[in-house]
Amino acid sequence: MKVSVQAVAVWGKMAPSHSITAIMITDDQQTIVTGSQEGQICLWDLSSELKISSKEILFGHTTSVTCLAKARD
């Protein structure tokens, strides 16, 4: 089954810099995590209808986020 997903603008007219360099989806497939060239990590909610909405932006890295990994229990 082929699913098409449309692009979504979640920031209004002035988007923050967030050049995606890494992406990960959680095991429950409800959250997408992106890392950026600017050192930000963004969390996105993913609905069962494949609608994406912004959740949080995490700041603090001083260099690009080039890899994301999840911790085991």
Predicted model as a PDB file, atoms N, CA, C, CB and O in Angstrom, pLDDT in the B-factor column:
MODEL        1                                                                  
ATOM      1  N   MET A   1       0.837  -1.172   0.000  1.00 57.00           N  
ATOM      2  CA  MET A   1       0.000   0.000   0.000  1.00 57.00           C  
ATOM      3  C   MET A   1       0.888   1.243   0.000  1.00 57.00           C  
ATOM      4  CB  MET A   1      -0.956  -0.006   1.213  1.00 57.00           C  
ATOM      5  O   MET A   1       1.747   1.397   0.868  1.00 57.00           O  
ATOM      6  N   LYS A   2       0.684   2.105  -0.950  1.00 60.00           N  
ATOM      7  CA  LYS A   2       1.453   3.343  -1.045  1.00 60.00           C  
ATOM      8  C   LYS A   2       0.714   4.445  -0.303  1.00 60.00           C  
ATOM      9  CB  LYS A   2       1.693   3.742  -2.526  1.00 60.00           C  
ATOM     10  O   LYS A   2      -0.479   4.657  -0.521  1.00 60.00           O  
ATOM     11  N   VAL A   3       1.422   5.144   0.571  1.00 57.00           N  
ATOM     12  CA  VAL A   3       0.847   6.233   1.356  1.00 57.00           C  
ATOM     13  C   VAL A   3       1.547   7.520   0.956  1.00 57.00           C  
ATOM     14  CB  VAL A   3       0.984   5.968   2.893  1.00 57.00           C  
ATOM     15  O   VAL A   3       2.776   7.574   0.927  1.00 57.00           O  
ATOM     16  N   SER A   4       0.782   8.552   0.650  1.00 54.00           N  
ATOM     17  CA  SER A   4       1.388   9.844   0.348  1.00 54.00           C  
ATOM     18  C   SER A   4       1.201  10.774   1.538  1.00 54.00           C  
ATOM     19  CB  SER A   4       0.772  10.461  -0.936  1.00 54.00           C  
ATOM     20  O   SER A   4       0.137  10.812   2.155  1.00 54.00           O  
ATOM     21  N   VAL A   5       2.246  11.518   1.847  1.00 51.00           N  
ATOM     22  CA  VAL A   5       2.211  12.456   2.965  1.00 51.00           C  
ATOM     23  C   VAL A   5       2.523  13.835   2.424  1.00 51.00           C  
ATOM     24  CB  VAL A   5       3.218  12.051   4.091  1.00 51.00           C  
ATOM     25  O   VAL A   5       3.532  14.028   1.746  1.00 51.00           O  
ATOM     26  N   GLN A   6       1.671  14.786   2.715  1.00 50.00           N  
ATOM     27  CA  GLN A   6       1.886  16.147   2.246  1.00 50.00           C  
ATOM     28  C   GLN A   6       2.830  16.884   3.182  1.00 50.00           C  
ATOM     29  CB  GLN A   6       0.554  16.897   2.131  1.00 50.00           C  
ATOM     30  O   GLN A   6       2.898  16.576   4.372  1.00 50.00           O  
ATOM     31  N   ALA A   7       3.552  17.848   2.650  1.00 49.00           N  
ATOM     32  CA  ALA A   7       4.418  18.683   3.469  1.00 49.00           C  
ATOM     33  C   ALA A   7       3.575  19.524   4.416  1.00 49.00           C  
ATOM     34  CB  ALA A   7       5.309  19.582   2.588  1.00 49.00           C  
ATOM     35  O   ALA A   7       2.471  19.946   4.074  1.00 49.00           O  
ATOM     36  N   VAL A   8       4.105  19.762   5.604  1.00 52.00           N  
ATOM     37  CA  VAL A   8       3.366  20.497   6.629  1.00 52.00           C  
ATOM     38  C   VAL A   8       4.225  21.645   7.137  1.00 52.00           C  
ATOM     39  CB  VAL A   8       2.950  19.561   7.800  1.00 52.00           C  
ATOM     40  O   VAL A   8       5.373  21.428   7.524  1.00 52.00           O  
ATOM     41  N   ALA A   9       3.691  22.864   7.142  1.00 52.00           N  
ATOM     42  CA  ALA A   9       4.366  24.009   7.754  1.00 52.00           C  
ATOM     43  C   ALA A   9       3.791  24.194   9.148  1.00 52.00           C  
ATOM     44  CB  ALA A   9       4.197  25.313   6.891  1.00 52.00           C  
ATOM     45  O   ALA A   9       2.595  24.441   9.302  1.00 52.00           O  
ATOM     46  N   VAL A  10       4.643  24.074  10.171  1.00 55.00           N  
ATOM     47  CA  VAL A  10       4.144  24.170  11.540  1.00 55.00           C  
ATOM     48  C   VAL A  10       4.628  25.425  12.263  1.00 55.00           C  
ATOM     49  CB  VAL A  10       4.560  22.949  12.318  1.00 55.00           C  
ATOM     50  O   VAL A  10       4.329  25.613  13.443  1.00 55.00           O  
ATOM     51  N   TRP A  11       5.365  26.277  11.575  1.00 58.00           N  
ATOM     52  CA  TRP A  11       5.961  27.410  12.263  1.00 58.00           C  
ATOM     53  C   TRP A  11       5.401  28.758  11.841  1.00 58.00           C  
ATOM     54  CB  TRP A  11       7.421  27.401  12.045  1.00 58.00           C  
ATOM     55  O   TRP A  11       5.829  29.779  12.379  1.00 58.00           O  
ATOM     56  N   GLY A  12       4.479  28.807  10.916  1.00 60.00           N  
ATOM     57  CA  GLY A  12       3.983  30.092  10.461  1.00 60.00           C  
ATOM     58  C   GLY A  12       4.915  30.698   9.424  1.00 60.00           C  
ATOM     59  O   GLY A  12       5.545  29.970   8.656  1.00 60.00           O  
ATOM     60  N   LYS A  13       5.008  32.023   9.394  1.00 64.00           N  
ATOM     61  CA  LYS A  13       5.791  32.703   8.360  1.00 64.00           C  
ATOM     62  C   LYS A  13       7.302  32.617   8.577  1.00 64.00           C  
ATOM     63  CB  LYS A  13       5.385  34.146   8.294  1.00 64.00           C  
ATOM     64  O   LYS A  13       8.053  32.600   7.603  1.00 64.00           O  
ATOM     65  N   MET A  14       7.762  32.562   9.817  1.00 64.00           N  
ATOM     66  CA  MET A  14       9.191  32.564  10.119  1.00 64.00           C  
ATOM     67  C   MET A  14       9.602  31.232  10.742  1.00 64.00           C  
ATOM     68  CB  MET A  14       9.546  33.732  11.064  1.00 64.00           C  
ATOM     69  O   MET A  14       9.504  31.058  11.957  1.00 64.00           O  
ATOM     70  N   ALA A  15      10.052  30.309   9.930  1.00 60.00           N  
ATOM     71  CA  ALA A  15      10.499  29.014  10.433  1.00 60.00           C  
ATOM     72  C   ALA A  15      11.881  29.136  11.062  1.00 60.00           C  
ATOM     73  CB  ALA A  15      10.516  27.970   9.304  1.00 60.00           C  
ATOM     74  O   ALA A  15      12.732  29.866  10.553  1.00 60.00           O  
ATOM     75  N   PRO A  16      12.110  28.428  12.166  1.00 59.00           N  
ATOM     76  CA  PRO A  16      13.457  28.434  12.732  1.00 59.00           C  
ATOM     77  C   PRO A  16      14.392  27.627  11.843  1.00 59.00           C  
ATOM     78  CB  PRO A  16      13.453  27.869  14.172  1.00 59.00           C  
ATOM     79  O   PRO A  16      13.947  26.794  11.052  1.00 59.00           O  
ATOM     80  N   SER A  17      15.675  27.876  11.978  1.00 61.00           N  
ATOM     81  CA  SER A  17      16.646  27.070  11.244  1.00 61.00           C  
ATOM     82  C   SER A  17      16.589  25.651  11.780  1.00 61.00           C  
ATOM     83  CB  SER A  17      18.087  27.658  11.367  1.00 61.00           C  
ATOM     84  O   SER A  17      16.726  25.435  12.984  1.00 61.00           O  
ATOM     85  N   HIS A  18      16.392  24.707  10.918  1.00 68.00           N  
ATOM     86  CA  HIS A  18      16.382  23.303  11.320  1.00 68.00           C  
ATOM     87  C   HIS A  18      16.639  22.461  10.084  1.00 68.00           C  
ATOM     88  CB  HIS A  18      15.029  22.908  12.003  1.00 68.00           C  
ATOM     89  O   HIS A  18      15.724  21.874   9.507  1.00 68.00           O  
ATOM     90  N   SER A  19      17.899  22.416   9.693  1.00 83.00           N  
ATOM     91  CA  SER A  19      18.295  21.600   8.553  1.00 83.00           C  
ATOM     92  C   SER A  19      18.484  20.176   9.060  1.00 83.00           C  
ATOM     93  CB  SER A  19      19.604  22.149   7.870  1.00 83.00           C  
ATOM     94  O   SER A  19      19.465  19.889   9.746  1.00 83.00           O  
ATOM     95  N   ILE A  20      17.560  19.285   8.730  1.00 87.00           N  
ATOM     96  CA  ILE A  20      17.542  17.943   9.300  1.00 87.00           C  
ATOM     97  C   ILE A  20      18.754  17.145   8.829  1.00 87.00           C  
ATOM     98  CB  ILE A  20      16.244  17.215   8.924  1.00 87.00           C  
ATOM     99  O   ILE A  20      19.015  17.030   7.631  1.00 87.00           O  
ATOM    100  N   THR A  21      19.493  16.593   9.805  1.00 89.00           N  
ATOM    101  CA  THR A  21      20.664  15.772   9.533  1.00 89.00           C  
ATOM    102  C   THR A  21      20.497  14.349  10.059  1.00 89.00           C  
ATOM    103  CB  THR A  21      21.897  16.409  10.144  1.00 89.00           C  
ATOM    104  O   THR A  21      21.284  13.467   9.717  1.00 89.00           O  
ATOM    105  N   ALA A  22      19.477  14.120  10.891  1.00 91.00           N  
ATOM    106  CA  ALA A  22      19.213  12.783  11.436  1.00 91.00           C  
ATOM    107  C   ALA A  22      17.725  12.669  11.739  1.00 91.00           C  
ATOM    108  CB  ALA A  22      20.068  12.511  12.722  1.00 91.00           C  
ATOM    109  O   ALA A  22      17.084  13.653  12.110  1.00 91.00           O  
ATOM    110  N   ILE A  23      17.181  11.471  11.582  1.00 92.00           N  
ATOM    111  CA  ILE A  23      15.764  11.257  11.850  1.00 92.00           C  
ATOM    112  C   ILE A  23      15.568   9.862  12.439  1.00 92.00           C  
ATOM    113  CB  ILE A  23      14.920  11.434  10.556  1.00 92.00           C  
ATOM    114  O   ILE A  23      16.246   8.908  12.059  1.00 92.00           O  
ATOM    115  N   MET A  24      14.628   9.767  13.373  1.00 93.00           N  
ATOM    116  CA  MET A  24      14.332   8.493  14.018  1.00 93.00           C  
ATOM    117  C   MET A  24      12.840   8.468  14.365  1.00 93.00           C  
ATOM    118  CB  MET A  24      15.219   8.283  15.300  1.00 93.00           C  
ATOM    119  O   MET A  24      12.255   9.511  14.655  1.00 93.00           O  
ATOM    120  N   ILE A  25      12.239   7.307  14.338  1.00 91.00           N  
ATOM    121  CA  ILE A  25      10.854   7.154  14.773  1.00 91.00           C  
ATOM    122  C   ILE A  25      10.840   6.176  15.939  1.00 91.00           C  
ATOM    123  CB  ILE A  25       9.932   6.658  13.602  1.00 91.00           C  
ATOM    124  O   ILE A  25      11.566   5.182  15.928  1.00 91.00           O  
ATOM    125  N   THR A  26      10.019   6.453  16.938  1.00 90.00           N  
ATOM    126  CA  THR A  26       9.966   5.600  18.114  1.00 90.00           C  
ATOM    127  C   THR A  26       9.295   4.264  17.786  1.00 90.00           C  
ATOM    128  CB  THR A  26       9.220   6.308  19.251  1.00 90.00           C  
ATOM    129  O   THR A  26       8.591   4.136  16.784  1.00 90.00           O  
ATOM    130  N   ASP A  27       9.527   3.274  18.650  1.00 89.00           N  
ATOM    131  CA  ASP A  27       8.977   1.935  18.417  1.00 89.00           C  
ATOM    132  C   ASP A  27       7.452   1.933  18.331  1.00 89.00           C  
ATOM    133  CB  ASP A  27       9.422   0.996  19.520  1.00 89.00           C  
ATOM    134  O   ASP A  27       6.874   1.143  17.584  1.00 89.00           O  
ATOM    135  N   ASP A  28       6.796   2.813  19.093  1.00 89.00           N  
ATOM    136  CA  ASP A  28       5.331   2.866  19.049  1.00 89.00           C  
ATOM    137  C   ASP A  28       4.808   3.647  17.845  1.00 89.00           C  
ATOM    138  CB  ASP A  28       4.800   3.489  20.326  1.00 89.00           C  
ATOM    139  O   ASP A  28       3.597   3.744  17.647  1.00 89.00           O  
ATOM    140  N   GLN A  29       5.706   4.199  17.049  1.00 90.00           N  
ATOM    141  CA  GLN A  29       5.395   4.947  15.835  1.00 90.00           C  
ATOM    142  C   GLN A  29       4.476   6.146  16.091  1.00 90.00           C  
ATOM    143  CB  GLN A  29       4.754   4.027  14.824  1.00 90.00           C  
ATOM    144  O   GLN A  29       3.654   6.499  15.245  1.00 90.00           O  
ATOM    145  N   GLN A  30       4.623   6.761  17.254  1.00 92.00           N  
ATOM    146  CA  GLN A  30       3.821   7.937  17.588  1.00 92.00           C  
ATOM    147  C   GLN A  30       4.657   9.207  17.675  1.00 92.00           C  
ATOM    148  CB  GLN A  30       3.103   7.715  18.898  1.00 92.00           C  
ATOM    149  O   GLN A  30       4.110  10.308  17.737  1.00 92.00           O  
ATOM    150  N   THR A  31       5.973   9.062  17.678  1.00 92.00           N  
ATOM    151  CA  THR A  31       6.853  10.229  17.780  1.00 92.00           C  
ATOM    152  C   THR A  31       7.989  10.113  16.769  1.00 92.00           C  
ATOM    153  CB  THR A  31       7.420  10.369  19.218  1.00 92.00           C  
ATOM    154  O   THR A  31       8.615   9.062  16.626  1.00 92.00           O  
ATOM    155  N   ILE A  32       8.239  11.225  16.067  1.00 92.00           N  
ATOM    156  CA  ILE A  32       9.391  11.340  15.184  1.00 92.00           C  
ATOM    157  C   ILE A  32      10.381  12.274  15.878  1.00 92.00           C  
ATOM    158  CB  ILE A  32       8.983  11.876  13.747  1.00 92.00           C  
ATOM    159  O   ILE A  32       9.989  13.289  16.453  1.00 92.00           O  
ATOM    160  N   VAL A  33      11.651  11.926  15.821  1.00 93.00           N  
ATOM    161  CA  VAL A  33      12.705  12.749  16.405  1.00 93.00           C  
ATOM    162  C   VAL A  33      13.635  13.159  15.265  1.00 93.00           C  
ATOM    163  CB  VAL A  33      13.487  11.977  17.546  1.00 93.00           C  
ATOM    164  O   VAL A  33      14.086  12.313  14.493  1.00 93.00           O  
ATOM    165  N   THR A  34      13.917  14.449  15.160  1.00 92.00           N  
ATOM    166  CA  THR A  34      14.853  14.930  14.145  1.00 92.00           C  
ATOM    167  C   THR A  34      15.995  15.676  14.811  1.00 92.00           C  
ATOM    168  CB  THR A  34      14.138  15.840  13.122  1.00 92.00           C  
ATOM    169  O   THR A  34      15.802  16.396  15.791  1.00 92.00           O  
ATOM    170  N   GLY A  35      17.178  15.493  14.268  1.00 91.00           N  
ATOM    171  CA  GLY A  35      18.344  16.257  14.687  1.00 91.00           C  
ATOM    172  C   GLY A  35      18.701  17.217  13.567  1.00 91.00           C  
ATOM    173  O   GLY A  35      18.415  16.952  12.399  1.00 91.00           O  
ATOM    174  N   SER A  36      19.323  18.331  13.921  1.00 89.00           N  
ATOM    175  CA  SER A  36      19.591  19.335  12.893  1.00 89.00           C  
ATOM    176  C   SER A  36      21.055  19.742  12.851  1.00 89.00           C  
ATOM    177  CB  SER A  36      18.731  20.555  13.125  1.00 89.00           C  
ATOM    178  O   SER A  36      21.825  19.516  13.785  1.00 89.00           O  
ATOM    179  N   GLN A  37      21.401  20.350  11.732  1.00 88.00           N  
ATOM    180  CA  GLN A  37      22.740  20.895  11.534  1.00 88.00           C  
ATOM    181  C   GLN A  37      23.011  22.009  12.542  1.00 88.00           C  
ATOM    182  CB  GLN A  37      22.905  21.421  10.094  1.00 88.00           C  
ATOM    183  O   GLN A  37      24.164  22.260  12.892  1.00 88.00           O  
ATOM    184  N   GLU A  38      21.964  22.674  13.008  1.00 86.00           N  
ATOM    185  CA  GLU A  38      22.110  23.790  13.947  1.00 86.00           C  
ATOM    186  C   GLU A  38      22.232  23.333  15.404  1.00 86.00           C  
ATOM    187  CB  GLU A  38      20.929  24.728  13.811  1.00 86.00           C  
ATOM    188  O   GLU A  38      22.370  24.168  16.297  1.00 86.00           O  
ATOM    189  N   GLY A  39      22.183  22.019  15.657  1.00 89.00           N  
ATOM    190  CA  GLY A  39      22.338  21.503  17.018  1.00 89.00           C  
ATOM    191  C   GLY A  39      21.040  21.335  17.782  1.00 89.00           C  
ATOM    192  O   GLY A  39      21.067  21.136  18.997  1.00 89.00           O  
ATOM    193  N   GLN A  40      19.913  21.410  17.109  1.00 88.00           N  
ATOM    194  CA  GLN A  40      18.612  21.245  17.768  1.00 88.00           C  
ATOM    195  C   GLN A  40      18.113  19.817  17.595  1.00 88.00           C  
ATOM    196  CB  GLN A  40      17.578  22.246  17.202  1.00 88.00           C  
ATOM    197  O   GLN A  40      18.444  19.142  16.620  1.00 88.00           O  
ATOM    198  N   ILE A  41      17.307  19.367  18.562  1.00 90.00           N  
ATOM    199  CA  ILE A  41      16.579  18.108  18.441  1.00 90.00           C  
ATOM    200  C   ILE A  41      15.102  18.461  18.534  1.00 90.00           C  
ATOM    201  CB  ILE A  41      17.007  17.058  19.555  1.00 90.00           C  
ATOM    202  O   ILE A  41      14.681  19.121  19.484  1.00 90.00           O  
ATOM    203  N   CYS A  42      14.317  18.029  17.562  1.00 90.00           N  
ATOM    204  CA  CYS A  42      12.877  18.319  17.554  1.00 90.00           C  
ATOM    205  C   CYS A  42      12.096  17.027  17.725  1.00 90.00           C  
ATOM    206  CB  CYS A  42      12.459  19.037  16.242  1.00 90.00           C  
ATOM    207  O   CYS A  42      12.438  15.990  17.155  1.00 90.00           O  
ATOM    208  N   LEU A  43      11.043  17.114  18.519  1.00 91.00           N  
ATOM    209  CA  LEU A  43      10.117  16.004  18.701  1.00 91.00           C  
ATOM    210  C   LEU A  43       8.817  16.357  18.001  1.00 91.00           C  
ATOM    211  CB  LEU A  43       9.878  15.699  20.215  1.00 91.00           C  
ATOM    212  O   LEU A  43       8.315  17.474  18.121  1.00 91.00           O  
ATOM    213  N   TRP A  44       8.279  15.391  17.269  1.00 91.00           N  
ATOM    214  CA  TRP A  44       7.064  15.577  16.487  1.00 91.00           C  
ATOM    215  C   TRP A  44       6.070  14.469  16.825  1.00 91.00           C  
ATOM    216  CB  TRP A  44       7.379  15.591  14.969  1.00 91.00           C  
ATOM    217  O   TRP A  44       6.453  13.303  16.913  1.00 91.00           O  
ATOM    218  N   ASP A  45       4.811  14.819  17.013  1.00 91.00           N  
ATOM    219  CA  ASP A  45       3.757  13.817  17.188  1.00 91.00           C  
ATOM    220  C   ASP A  45       3.326  13.320  15.817  1.00 91.00           C  
ATOM    221  CB  ASP A  45       2.540  14.403  17.976  1.00 91.00           C  
ATOM    222  O   ASP A  45       3.187  14.108  14.882  1.00 91.00           O  
ATOM    223  N   LEU A  46       3.117  12.018  15.696  1.00 89.00           N  
ATOM    224  CA  LEU A  46       2.647  11.404  14.458  1.00 89.00           C  
ATOM    225  C   LEU A  46       1.357  10.663  14.768  1.00 89.00           C  
ATOM    226  CB  LEU A  46       3.723  10.442  13.846  1.00 89.00           C  
ATOM    227  O   LEU A  46       1.358   9.699  15.533  1.00 89.00           O  
ATOM    228  N   SER A  47       0.251  11.112  14.172  1.00 88.00           N  
ATOM    229  CA  SER A  47      -1.046  10.483  14.432  1.00 88.00           C  
ATOM    230  C   SER A  47      -1.209   9.224  13.587  1.00 88.00           C  
ATOM    231  CB  SER A  47      -2.195  11.470  14.144  1.00 88.00           C  
ATOM    232  O   SER A  47      -0.435   8.984  12.660  1.00 88.00           O  
ATOM    233  N   SER A  48      -2.206   8.434  13.907  1.00 85.00           N  
ATOM    234  CA  SER A  48      -2.478   7.216  13.133  1.00 85.00           C  
ATOM    235  C   SER A  48      -2.903   7.554  11.705  1.00 85.00           C  
ATOM    236  CB  SER A  48      -3.569   6.375  13.821  1.00 85.00           C  
ATOM    237  O   SER A  48      -2.843   6.695  10.825  1.00 85.00           O  
ATOM    238  N   GLU A  49      -3.334   8.801  11.462  1.00 86.00           N  
ATOM    239  CA  GLU A  49      -3.696   9.260  10.113  1.00 86.00           C  
ATOM    240  C   GLU A  49      -2.495   9.865   9.400  1.00 86.00           C  
ATOM    241  CB  GLU A  49      -4.836  10.289  10.181  1.00 86.00           C  
ATOM    242  O   GLU A  49      -2.645  10.465   8.336  1.00 86.00           O  
ATOM    243  N   LEU A  50      -1.292   9.712   9.982  1.00 83.00           N  
ATOM    244  CA  LEU A  50      -0.035  10.227   9.444  1.00 83.00           C  
ATOM    245  C   LEU A  50       0.023  11.747   9.406  1.00 83.00           C  
ATOM    246  CB  LEU A  50       0.183   9.688   8.062  1.00 83.00           C  
ATOM    247  O   LEU A  50       0.679  12.323   8.537  1.00 83.00           O  
ATOM    248  N   LYS A  51      -0.657  12.400  10.339  1.00 85.00           N  
ATOM    249  CA  LYS A  51      -0.555  13.856  10.473  1.00 85.00           C  
ATOM    250  C   LYS A  51       0.556  14.155  11.466  1.00 85.00           C  
ATOM    251  CB  LYS A  51      -1.916  14.495  10.936  1.00 85.00           C  
ATOM    252  O   LYS A  51       0.624  13.552  12.537  1.00 85.00           O  
ATOM    253  N   ILE A  52       1.423  15.089  11.101  1.00 85.00           N  
ATOM    254  CA  ILE A  52       2.576  15.433  11.921  1.00 85.00           C  
ATOM    255  C   ILE A  52       2.347  16.796  12.563  1.00 85.00           C  
ATOM    256  CB  ILE A  52       3.878  15.433  11.077  1.00 85.00           C  
ATOM    257  O   ILE A  52       1.927  17.741  11.896  1.00 85.00           O  
ATOM    258  N   SER A  53       2.625  16.893  13.864  1.00 85.00           N  
ATOM    259  CA  SER A  53       2.526  18.183  14.552  1.00 85.00           C  
ATOM    260  C   SER A  53       3.721  18.342  15.489  1.00 85.00           C  
ATOM    261  CB  SER A  53       1.182  18.297  15.344  1.00 85.00           C  
ATOM    262  O   SER A  53       4.196  17.373  16.081  1.00 85.00           O  
ATOM    263  N   SER A  54       4.192  19.569  15.611  1.00 82.00           N  
ATOM    264  CA  SER A  54       5.372  19.827  16.432  1.00 82.00           C  
ATOM    265  C   SER A  54       5.040  19.637  17.906  1.00 82.00           C  
ATOM    266  CB  SER A  54       5.911  21.249  16.181  1.00 82.00           C  
ATOM    267  O   SER A  54       3.926  19.915  18.350  1.00 82.00           O  
ATOM    268  N   LYS A  55       6.022  19.162  18.648  1.00 87.00           N  
ATOM    269  CA  LYS A  55       5.836  18.904  20.069  1.00 87.00           C  
ATOM    270  C   LYS A  55       6.819  19.737  20.891  1.00 87.00           C  
ATOM    271  CB  LYS A  55       6.011  17.405  20.375  1.00 87.00           C  
ATOM    272  O   LYS A  55       6.404  20.536  21.730  1.00 87.00           O  
ATOM    273  N   GLU A  56       8.122  19.552  20.653  1.00 88.00           N  
ATOM    274  CA  GLU A  56       9.147  20.255  21.414  1.00 88.00           C  
ATOM    275  C   GLU A  56      10.396  20.458  20.565  1.00 88.00           C  
ATOM    276  CB  GLU A  56       9.492  19.484  22.697  1.00 88.00           C  
ATOM    277  O   GLU A  56      10.684  19.679  19.656  1.00 88.00           O  
ATOM    278  N   ILE A  57      11.136  21.530  20.884  1.00 86.00           N  
ATOM    279  CA  ILE A  57      12.472  21.725  20.323  1.00 86.00           C  
ATOM    280  C   ILE A  57      13.427  21.735  21.512  1.00 86.00           C  
ATOM    281  CB  ILE A  57      12.576  23.067  19.462  1.00 86.00           C  
ATOM    282  O   ILE A  57      13.218  22.468  22.479  1.00 86.00           O  
ATOM    283  N   LEU A  58      14.462  20.928  21.435  1.00 86.00           N  
ATOM    284  CA  LEU A  58      15.464  20.850  22.490  1.00 86.00           C  
ATOM    285  C   LEU A  58      16.738  21.531  22.006  1.00 86.00           C  
ATOM    286  CB  LEU A  58      15.741  19.371  22.896  1.00 86.00           C  
ATOM    287  O   LEU A  58      17.248  21.210  20.932  1.00 86.00           O  
ATOM    288  N   PHE A  59      17.251  22.465  22.792  1.00 83.00           N  
ATOM    289  CA  PHE A  59      18.459  23.209  22.453  1.00 83.00           C  
ATOM    290  C   PHE A  59      19.597  22.791  23.372  1.00 83.00           C  
ATOM    291  CB  PHE A  59      18.214  24.730  22.552  1.00 83.00           C  
ATOM    292  O   PHE A  59      19.351  22.217  24.433  1.00 83.00           O  
ATOM    293  N   GLY A  60      20.817  23.062  22.992  1.00 85.00           N  
ATOM    294  CA  GLY A  60      21.939  22.829  23.886  1.00 85.00           C  
ATOM    295  C   GLY A  60      23.166  22.248  23.222  1.00 85.00           C  
ATOM    296  O   GLY A  60      24.280  22.456  23.703  1.00 85.00           O  
ATOM    297  N   HIS A  61      22.995  21.525  22.130  1.00 86.00           N  
ATOM    298  CA  HIS A  61      24.157  21.003  21.426  1.00 86.00           C  
ATOM    299  C   HIS A  61      24.907  22.152  20.765  1.00 86.00           C  
ATOM    300  CB  HIS A  61      23.738  19.945  20.377  1.00 86.00           C  
ATOM    301  O   HIS A  61      24.295  23.089  20.251  1.00 86.00           O  
ATOM    302  N   THR A  62      26.215  22.076  20.780  1.00 89.00           N  
ATOM    303  CA  THR A  62      27.007  23.151  20.183  1.00 89.00           C  
ATOM    304  C   THR A  62      27.459  22.816  18.765  1.00 89.00           C  
ATOM    305  CB  THR A  62      28.217  23.445  21.048  1.00 89.00           C  
ATOM    306  O   THR A  62      28.045  23.658  18.085  1.00 89.00           O  
ATOM    307  N   THR A  63      27.188  21.593  18.318  1.00 91.00           N  
ATOM    308  CA  THR A  63      27.516  21.191  16.954  1.00 91.00           C  
ATOM    309  C   THR A  63      26.331  20.445  16.355  1.00 91.00           C  
ATOM    310  CB  THR A  63      28.797  20.310  16.923  1.00 91.00           C  
ATOM    311  O   THR A  63      25.321  20.240  17.028  1.00 91.00           O  
ATOM    312  N   SER A  64      26.448  20.045  15.118  1.00 91.00           N  
ATOM    313  CA  SER A  64      25.368  19.338  14.425  1.00 91.00           C  
ATOM    314  C   SER A  64      25.015  18.034  15.129  1.00 91.00           C  
ATOM    315  CB  SER A  64      25.764  19.056  12.975  1.00 91.00           C  
ATOM    316  O   SER A  64      25.878  17.354  15.682  1.00 91.00           O  
ATOM    317  N   VAL A  65      23.727  17.701  15.096  1.00 91.00           N  
ATOM    318  CA  VAL A  65      23.259  16.396  15.568  1.00 91.00           C  
ATOM    319  C   VAL A  65      23.222  15.502  14.345  1.00 91.00           C  
ATOM    320  CB  VAL A  65      21.838  16.482  16.282  1.00 91.00           C  
ATOM    321  O   VAL A  65      22.346  15.645  13.492  1.00 91.00           O  
ATOM    322  N   THR A  66      24.163  14.587  14.257  1.00 92.00           N  
ATOM    323  CA  THR A  66      24.290  13.756  13.056  1.00 92.00           C  
ATOM    324  C   THR A  66      23.836  12.319  13.281  1.00 92.00           C  
ATOM    325  CB  THR A  66      25.722  13.760  12.578  1.00 92.00           C  
ATOM    326  O   THR A  66      23.816  11.520  12.345  1.00 92.00           O  
ATOM    327  N   CYS A  67      23.473  11.988  14.518  1.00 93.00           N  
ATOM    328  CA  CYS A  67      23.052  10.620  14.807  1.00 93.00           C  
ATOM    329  C   CYS A  67      22.074  10.649  15.979  1.00 93.00           C  
ATOM    330  CB  CYS A  67      24.281   9.705  15.125  1.00 93.00           C  
ATOM    331  O   CYS A  67      22.260  11.401  16.935  1.00 93.00           O  
ATOM    332  N   LEU A  68      21.041   9.830  15.896  1.00 94.00           N  
ATOM    333  CA  LEU A  68      20.081   9.683  16.985  1.00 94.00           C  
ATOM    334  C   LEU A  68      19.983   8.199  17.327  1.00 94.00           C  
ATOM    335  CB  LEU A  68      18.677  10.272  16.597  1.00 94.00           C  
ATOM    336  O   LEU A  68      20.045   7.348  16.440  1.00 94.00           O  
ATOM    337  N   ALA A  69      19.832   7.896  18.601  1.00 91.00           N  
ATOM    338  CA  ALA A  69      19.697   6.511  19.041  1.00 91.00           C  
ATOM    339  C   ALA A  69      18.738   6.472  20.218  1.00 91.00           C  
ATOM    340  CB  ALA A  69      21.079   5.900  19.426  1.00 91.00           C  
ATOM    341  O   ALA A  69      18.615   7.443  20.965  1.00 91.00           O  
ATOM    342  N   LYS A  70      18.064   5.350  20.377  1.00 88.00           N  
ATOM    343  CA  LYS A  70      17.161   5.192  21.503  1.00 88.00           C  
ATOM    344  C   LYS A  70      17.787   4.265  22.535  1.00 88.00           C  
ATOM    345  CB  LYS A  70      15.796   4.650  21.040  1.00 88.00           C  
ATOM    346  O   LYS A  70      18.495   3.320  22.188  1.00 88.00           O  
ATOM    347  N   ALA A  71      17.519   4.544  23.797  1.00 84.00           N  
ATOM    348  CA  ALA A  71      18.054   3.733  24.873  1.00 84.00           C  
ATOM    349  C   ALA A  71      17.161   2.512  25.096  1.00 84.00           C  
ATOM    350  CB  ALA A  71      18.180   4.561  26.164  1.00 84.00           C  
ATOM    351  O   ALA A  71      15.953   2.563  24.868  1.00 84.00           O  
ATOM    352  N   ARG A  72      17.752   1.453  25.529  1.00 77.00           N  
ATOM    353  CA  ARG A  72      16.980   0.255  25.878  1.00 77.00           C  
ATOM    354  C   ARG A  72      16.449   0.391  27.299  1.00 77.00           C  
ATOM    355  CB  ARG A  72      17.847  -1.031  25.740  1.00 77.00           C  
ATOM    356  O   ARG A  72      16.990   1.154  28.099  1.00 77.00           O  
ATOM    357  N   ASP A  73      15.401  -0.343  27.606  1.00 71.00           N  
ATOM    358  CA  ASP A  73      14.855  -0.355  28.963  1.00 71.00           C  
ATOM    359  C   ASP A  73      15.860  -0.927  29.949  1.00 71.00           C  
ATOM    360  CB  ASP A  73      13.556  -1.162  29.012  1.00 71.00           C  
ATOM    361  O   ASP A  73      15.572  -1.015  31.143  1.00 71.00           O  
TER     362      ASP A  73                                                      
ENDMDL                                                                          
END                                                                             
